[in-house]
Amino acid sequence: MKLLRDKKQLTRFLILYQSAVYRPTRLADIAGELNMTEQGVHNYISDMESQGLIEVSSRGYNPTHEGMELVREVLSDLTIFLEEASKKIDLIADCTAIALDDISKGDQVGLFMDNGFLHASHESSRSTGTALTDAKKREPVKVGALKGIIDMQVGTVYILVIDGSTRANDIVQGCKKLNYDLLAVISELEYGMATSSGLVPDIIFSPMESTINAVERGLNVLLLLTEDKLEVATERIRQQNRNREGDYRIQQKIIKLSG
């Protein structure tokens, strides 16, 4: 994450945070909390004051409106990062997976994602755990004592844009060209056009959130929508990608159909 590598931005955030919460009146108060020299804090505050991020007066140090906006922005970025990091490295005490073998309580199992679901088997994996329950093949099994990282392969969102003149056959042919696992429709209009084309949508309710959830589990989703909804959909994906890098970014491909 870029923010964690940006020492200057993090230090600004910490100074603004300290000023907003504790209302310090002396440089020494801030320097002591941040384990910095008073000169170092002074240099930062002088720069931040010139940029309109903090006000210095006889009453102490107070963030400006712009300074508080920076605090909120950094907190938002950190929150998203921590949520994503927890998903990627599976920071949970236990989980439930689908057994691919007959598993007995106490067995050491490997964990991996397949077709959007977490599976457990006796095969080796970068992520392991101990079975907390017995389970037959294809039954749910609870797994604890988790170790390692569950490999998460992010899927692709194919956005198929249609309009009022798009024919049923165009939609069918457009879908056939794409390698997708689930079909999502964003409203009743797209649902009607899909079903009239002989297609059965898999995702109907909360389409954007459900689509992102599925893609984060490694599935490819075909999202059917009209032109007027395209900007909203792409912006939601962009927001989800804000603090992601490399293979963890959600990929999207836009295909436009017209009659």
N, C-alpha and C positions, 0 to 999 in steps of 0.2 A: 504494500500500500504506500503510495507516494507521500501521504501525510506523515506517516511514521518516520520517513526519511528526511522530512523537511524540518530541521532543528529550529530554524528561525520562526516558522509558522507555529510550531508547537510552543516555543517559548513565549511568543506573543499571546497565544491562547492562555497559557498558565498565568501570565501577568494580569491579563484582563479578568480571568476567573478569580484570582486572589483579590483583585481590586473590587470586583462586584460583590463577592461573598463576605469578605472581611473588612472592607472599607479602611485599608491601611493609611496611616498618616505619615509614615516614614519609609524611606527607601530600605532601611535595615529590616523592616518587617517583611517586605516582599523578598529581599535577598535571602533572609534566613529561611523562609519557607521553601524557596526554590534551590537552596544550596548554591547560590551564585554570589559573586562579589557585588558590592554596592555600585561600583563603577560599571560593571556589566549590565546591571539592571537599569542604571541611569542612561546608558547608551541606547538600550532598547526603548525605554520610555520616551526619550527625546525624539527618536525616529517615529514612534507611534503617535506622539503628540502632533508632530508636523503632518501626519497623514490623517489626523482627525479621528483617531481610534480611542484616545484617552485624554481626559482633562486633568490638569495639575493645578491645584489651588491651595490656599492655606488650610482648607479642610481635608486635603489628602488627594488621593488618586481615584478617579471615577471614570469608568468606561463611557464613551459617548454612544449614541444610537448605533453608529456604524461599528463601534467596538463590540457591542452586544450582538450585532448581526454576525460578526466574525465568530464569536463564541458559539452562537447557535449553529452556524454552518459546520464548525469543527466538531461539535457534539453530535450533529446529525451524521457526519461522515464516520465518526468513531463508532456510533451505534450500529450503522449499517455494516461496517467492517467486522465488528464483533459478532454480529448475527451470522454473517457469511462465514467467518472463521470457525464458528461453532459447528456450522453445518459441514464444512469441509473436513474438519478433523474429528467430528463426532464426539463433542465434549458432553457426553451423557453417561449416567451411571449404568443404565441397562437399556435394552431395546428389544423389539420383537421382530423376528425375521421369518421367512418361509423356509422350512426344512427341505433340502434337496436329497437328503438321505434319512434313514431312520436314525434318530439322535436320542441318546440317553442323558439324563441329568448328570452333570459333572463332566461330560465330554468337552474336549477342546475343539472349537470349530472355527472355520474361516468365514469372514463376512464379505459380501460384495454385492454391488448393485447389478441387476439384470432386468431388462424390460420394465424399468421404472420401479422395481420392488427390491427390497433388501432380502438377500438370501443367506442361508447358513448351510455349510456342508463340512465334511471332514477334509476337504481339499485345503491346501495351504493358501494363505492370502496375506496381504500386507496388514490387514486388520483381523484380529482374532478376539475370541472371548470364550467364556465358559457357559455351557448350557445350564440354565436354571430349572428347566422342565424337560420331561420326556416329550418326544414328538415323532410321529410317523412321517414318512415322506409326504410333502405337500401340506403338512399341518403347520400352524404357527408355533414357534418355539421362542421362549424368552431367553435372552443371552445377557450375561453380566460380566464383570471384570474385563471390560473392554480395553484393548490395546491397539495401537497403530492407527493408520489412516484408512478410511474407507474410500476407495477410488471412486470419484464422482466425475462422470463424463457428461458434460453439458450438451444438450441437443440443440436443434435448430428450429426456429419459428419460420414456417413458410406462410407468407401473407398473400392470399389470393384475392385480388381486388376485383369486384364485379360492379356492374351498373344495371340500370333498368332494362337495357337492351341485350344483356348477356343471356345467351340461350342455354338451356339445360345441357345440351350436348357439349357446349364450350366448357361448362363447369366440370362435367365428367371427364372430358379429355385433359383439362388442365390438372385435375387431381391425379390422373393416371401417370402423369409425367413426374410426379413428386414422390419421394421416398418418405412417407410420413407414417406415424404410428396412431395418431389421434386426430380427429377432425373437430374443430371448435367453431362455433358460430357466435357472433357478437350480439345479435338481437333477433327478434321475431322475423324480421324481413329476410335475413340470411338463412334462418332456420327453414322458412318456407321455401326459399329457392333451392336449398340443399335437398330437402325431402322431395320436392317436385322433380329433382334430378335423379332420384333414386338413391341418394346418399343418406346415411344415418349418422348424425352428429354424435360424437362421444362427449363433448363438453358443451353444455348449454348455459348453466348458471355460473355467475362470476367468471366469465370467459377469460379475461386477461389474467386474473390471479391464478386461475386453474391452469391456464396455458403455461405461465411462468413456472408454477410448481412442477408441472409435468416435464418441462424442458430441463429444469434443474435436476431432475431424476434421470436424465439421459434419454428422454423420448423426443422424437421429432413431432411437432404439432403443425397441422395445416389450419390456419386461421382464415375463415371466410368472412369478408366484410366489404362494405361499400366505401367508395372514395372519401365520403365525408367523415368516416370514422378512422381513416388511416393515420392521421396525425396523432390522435389520442393514443392509438395502439403503439405506434413507434416511440412516442414520448415515454410511455410506461416502461417499455423495454430499455430505453436509454437510461431512465432513472435507476432501473435495476442493475445496469452495468456500470454505474458511476464509479464504484470503488473496486471493480473487478479488473483483473489483468489476464492476458494470455488465454489459456484454454478455459478459464472460468467465465469468460464473457459469453453472453447469449448471442448467438448469431441469428440474423434475420435475412430473409430473401423475399423481395417483393415481386410478385408477378401480377400484371394487370391484364384483365380480360375485358373485352367489349364485344358487343354484337356485330 
